Amino acid sequence: MAQKHVLTAVLTPDLDGGYVAQVAELPGAISQGETVEEALVNVREAAELYLEDATAEELAALDAHPVTAAVQVSVG
């Protein structure tokens, strides 16, 4: 039976257009797309490929979900 995981996708607008998408819990699961929807489809596929070859230790690390927060900074 297939295992299901809820992961955190982070999408960042690319300077050249489109979006770069990465999965916070899976270093290296990165993709891109011209639209948010395309980037999400592509990063989902990247995550599935990553998890197919993941070690037991990497799979166990999925239980620790990242904490996300907005941080305000001042420059100058």
ABEGO torsion letter per residue (X at the ends): XBBBBBBBBBBBBBAAEEBBBBBAABBGBBBBBABAAAAAAAAAAAAAAAAAABBAAAAAAAABBBBBBBBBBBBX
